[in-house]
Amino acid sequence: MRHFIKSMSYALKGIRYVWKNEINFRIQSIVGIAVILLGFYFSITRTEWLFVITLIFAVLSCELLNSAFEKIIDIVKPRLHHQVELAKDISAGMVLSVSFCALIMGVYIFYPYIIELFHK
């Protein structure tokens, strides 16, 4: 049990670091909270909640992975090199593609609720 608690403290330390140092992670977290609040406001279905929560955590997890990858690559190859720049761009592309998927799914889920709101 002690090992598990220690592992959790390391994980939380990493999340705190990314929260403090990466503006994109903070923005994505705030957007995620706003989407959760919208979900409560519109009383979305259980299935919609599964997609919403999964996509929020997918985006945040990709951002954490991207941040870790950038730190590692800066240690391995700290000088700006074309391959380093390309690797960072690809990693950022991962976050962008998952975020875009989340946006599309968010529109798909919330559009009917928003339309219904304006037709009342």
Protein Blocks (a to p, Z undefined) as FASTA:
>chain_A
ZZmmmmmmmmmmmmmmmmmmmmklmmmmmmmmmmmmmmmmnopafklmmmmmmmmmmmmm
mmmmmmmmmmmmmmmmmpacfklmmmmmmmmmmmmmmmmmmmmmmmmmmmmmmmmmmmZZ
